[in-house]
Amino acid sequence: MDLAGGTIQRIATLLSNAFLVMLILVFVLAEASVFPEKFRAVLGKGGRDLGRFNKITGEVLEYLVIKTLVSLATGITIGLWAWIMGLDFPILLGLIGFVLNYVPTIGSILAAIPAVLLAMIQFGGFTPVLVAAGYGGINLVFGNLLEPQLLGRRLGLSTLVVILSLLFWAWVWGPVGALLAVPLTMVVKIMLENTQDLRWVAILLDKDAPPALEAGPADVDMDEGI
């Protein structure tokens, strides 16, 4: 009874958080048509920086579309691999792979755990190793080869940032926040990248260090003075 009560309570919390997120999304979409006029009023008649907001919106949309398509392809491939290996619930395993693919690095590991445990229970022997190898190959193709080519290096996040964002958004919105943690953090990073004064924060959030910058005029003058 305690287990059933705890499960029902967690499901109710998940549904309430999901309803809250969807409610906020509805109000955001309802206000979306008014945002351009508000930005023009804030920026003045010239609207010099309005193109920056359009650029941010375009990059966020591009990220979400590409990430969703790659995650969908990953989930379908995982489901097919589970079906080929004879595992139970291949559709559920594919759905788990699709959802957790939004979480880089950690998501692929978490998605493989249920399949490997299920293979140990069903078959044992060498089958769990084959299942884990299949997950590793799928993650290598989609996560390390295809996705970086489509998104580009600059849309990567540090592993530490991913973990901290998961903890923060899970604390704010529970399990729903954990699923949305990386997309929300990517939105913030894209906005920071397009803001000159705060671009250094985006560099700290990035997965890799930026290429070395060429010495500017001030650096040249300083070197000549020395």
C-alpha positions, 0 to 999 in steps of 0.5 A: 500500500505504501508503494502504491500510494507513493507511486500515485503521488509521484504520478499526480505530481508529474501530471500537475507539473506537466499541466503547469508547464503546458499552461505557461506555454499556452499563455506564452504563445498567446502573447507571442504576436504582441512581443514584436510590437513591444520590442519595437516600442522598447528599442525605439523607431529605429529598432536597430536590435530587433534583428538580434531577437529575430536571430535568437528566435531562429537559432532556438527554433533551429536547435529544437527542430534538429534536436527533436528530429535526431531524438526521434531517429534515435528512439526509432533505432533503439526500438528496432534494436530492442526488437531485433534482440528480442527484448520485451517492450521495444516501443517503450525502450524506444520512447525512453531513448527518444525522451532522454536523448534531449539530455546530452552525454548522461541521457544515452547512459540512462536510456541504456540502463533499462534495456541492459537490465531487461536483457540480463533478466530475460536472457543473461549471458552475453546478450546484455553486452550486445545490447549495450554495444548496440546502444553505444553504436547508436549513440556514436552515430547520432550523438557524436557524428550526426548531431554535431554536424547538424547543430555545430560545435557552438551549440554544445554544453559542458557536461558540468553545466548539463548536470547542474541544469538538471539539478536546478530545473528538477528542483524548480519543476520536478521531473518535467523540469529535468526533461526540459533542463537542457533545452531551457539551458540552450535557450539561455545560452543562445540568448547570451551568445547574441548579447555582447556584454554577456557573451563571456557567460556563454563561453563558460557554458560551452563544451569546448574552449573557443579558438584562440583570438587574434591579437587586437590593436591594443595587444600589438601596441602593448607588445611593441611598447614592451 
